[in-house]
Amino acid sequence: MRDRRSGILLHPTSLPGPHGAGDLGAGAHRFATWLSDAGQRLWQVLPLSPTGFGDSPYQALSSAAGNPLLVSLEVLRNEGWLDDADLAGAPAAAPGRAELAGALAWKRARLARAALTFAAGASAEQAAELADFRAREAEWLEDWALFAVLKDLHEGAPWTRWRTPLARRDPAALDDARARFAEAISAEVFAQHAFFQQWSALRARCRALGIAVLGDLPIFVAHDSADVWARPDLFRLDASGEPAVVAGVPPDYFSATGQRWGNPLYDWDAIARDGYRFWIARVRRTLALVDRIRLDHFRGFEAYWEIPADAVTAEQGRWVPGPGAELFEALQRALGPLPFVAENLGVITPEVEALRRRFGLPGMAVLQFAFGNDPQAPTFRPHNYARDLVAYTGTHDNDTVLGWWDGGAEGSVRTADDVAREKAMAREYLGTDGREMNWTMIRAALGSVADTAVVPLQDVLGLGSDARMNRPATLGGNWRWRVREEALTPALASRLARLASLYGR
């Protein structure tokens, strides 16, 4: 993975498709072909887990499960588990937008129907394959399937509000639930099997095209998740099971009051006593899906921002030492070389960079941050890049390049003067009059010495702020951008392929 290449950042929900949001079916395979035609050899995705609060991939209901929303019903229809009538009536989505919650509810009903058809009509070989999957993945799958069913039973309420014996995982109560809801649990298992089959087929297609997949491993898990419900002893919770302290970051580029993510913090002492098995299993499972992992919020492994659970904003937090090198040494012993990209953005100290370099992990440079007041700005300018680096025009948290370039200080901690100086610096540094700024930035990233360059698809398409994927520190409306099928033209692929060839990617 250390060879010179470039790629595109696009989450599968942003793909074209017929059922409200992108999935792992024909649209994903067509996009892989378009990537190849565009000379790209890397596809970066966000976490693939089932989303919870705010539809965020970083607030997953399980760190191990696949998102049922990504399962292609067309593939299940072609396999004989659904018919054409089952695929009709999907929730309507506005052009260029994904209908996440509505599409998920609609799709889960059809996945349950497909599971029943499978149970009644599968061949012995097909049934054995599903049984083998269930046995092989039992360590996480059984907890997830039961969690999903119980969450439905409690009308979506967080696990701390379930009936006490179920919330506290009383063995007799769990056994009773497994017996009473065996059919619904089997439907969840079937949905996971379908997800992993379809992802495997898509990844095989990418491999055949010479495209590696860069995945994403969030540092934290959601409180309302199968992970915390199953192992509350590994998290800092109060007597009622609620977080005693929560995760976030101090005031930053995106928010003057910081970002209060709300994820529970780990009890790192308990995780260490358990031999870091929780983290070893997370990394192993992720590496079974992708070729390389973007390790989210890397600085949190050196020290994390601890916020009192009753604090309204992140301003009242404090830095607390993380597990540091001990965790990565345990991962190396268990898994061998670690194909991580360290997301070393935010408040980065010499200690954070020393940890990254100790384990030979490439960091990230975001070109949008190169021209303003960010303390890291000089390191984000291409003349300061190292080869062992992933260069981005922007990430899923940034505005699009054109949104950034055409916008002002609104919704930012910058002043109007800050923005004016930033744009003047960008014009001078990049030698541009500002026209086609998206392609100017793409050229700068691909032409740099960084081994890897990644561009959000929105920047290739030249889209504005309406196409932004996420606005940190905001709730609602995020994660919903979607590319239109007709936008992925041969001419666009050719233009991008020319740059990839020109700069040896």
Steps between C-alpha positions, in 0.01 A plus 500: 500500500803730515516538122391824337125515436193720517139432581152626572315543829138391460285317752277228350180673619597785263489272196215505249237231551128428488403472868556832672874468565801344334572132563746224412325395182536593135559871569801422718650271236447766232676754720796265544526479122479879473780529757717274290421697185597815694843355578425472872636212707346576838141524622458650846178435690366607838416242771269233359314427824127550569445863592326626811469853635485762225561241225873542570737219400700606807205423733452137400259257665776240466866535409500150352174473305444620146237761425181327374425817302789406270358159408383497139146370468553458128771244573265317738230509230743352249584227750131413533436621856281794393280568199440810291201609710719508811722762339218744425402795717836611635494835686550788261822694535569850373746516208853486630391399851480168682190413700681323781252430781198435278695282262645295787159426654358406158799283418509317833141383445603352166812343647280325754277378214806374310617316812169311517520409131857382551404288801225332299681452172877497546694201377697292747819666377358850542368421848837356599676813376278721717549269800876512448491880489298509822742268680810677367382847601318398819727706727332823387208385284283346771523811720425726204200301377346486846577868562329600171190297582475630857546856379203452267302345785566814707403730209855616437573609857865491618592179680516675839121555472415139428343275759763467772575126461570552128697820549711328768535184290348264751582154356149362550341806337736476202434129455126564510532778239709280271233231512203735459648704216700231321343578162574873522856426618549268203382779270771729639757225446380458141534875439858494625582201284361685198703809583828311531434298184428813299793692645729206419379502139557876471846476652589218261391724213723779632794263531452384142515865392812569707312716752579476871240592762587742779261446789435703814523388862344748746693529823180507706179298491150627567350463846180358351677209336530126525866554594426694820192294587702178471815627677410787734800409714732642231346849515478775760132483589307595809285267710206537262709415195516856370836658408682658792714702256476540124727556202554805283757762412568852630412817303635465147469610136145366483354626829583772751355281779670181390332178399315292759466165325337326795670161454588325826869491584689175539619363828847447356622327816228237464573458129872456576427239768299312237805496271353762263284223355214742429723713277681208342164355395383837360810543287500138384137524389563826316803359320282213380297761309758751373862524391601795713343683797467870564534509878255767609605762759847356541597768750251346745727201546770727642257718697124548467267786591288395797172692544270470804184322389282785628693768307303661217804583287856368469658809655519349850711200399856405586776295338548153650781260399393220265642148464785620276759258370378210713186460289686505169759255628218262594344542156832430331561187706157367409464616140843579360572818300225758541375653172367814671470857384506721808242778495736744673280810479395738776713588801814308404790503745857371464396199708225411250741521208760298689245222551406506133861488382594226749263264319570630150146618435443750218310809605258726314527845343187696408559760232202712609677561831827605338439873455333627817569536871514130585822433698559202270450711184868503394516118516195479273675689217627259235860624507519370859347157432677177578463208262345282769182707514139507380415837346136613480329795337249461785342231716142399578499769772611781269291712270553418134787691338261727312285547810811599695630724223171678429395525865574747773544487875140397575480188717873512564728621778683715240439871450441667165859625509623148569312373195634779278860426604445128455374544144778742410756248625335218302500705179867587536615157611306309233563756227133528410239763430245283680326355196435125520645503850395139549729386218779728619487331839473151348806569288692624806414187699572253220817682398645494850762253620249334736474130422121515516257773396126481569230727361134502611285432195318830558824683416544308176143592409556867590208519744430769760403496865166326431703187433686509832492164678525614864506818704675417828330613821158510328203263516270407214541509126847347492623189313230529234682622188468270201652499154275485197568220253529736205778698673753217465586567139779356284628855442540557872674166542733586215595836652580342836686211337720747314610663827560161662719399207679834485603476866585131499203377699 
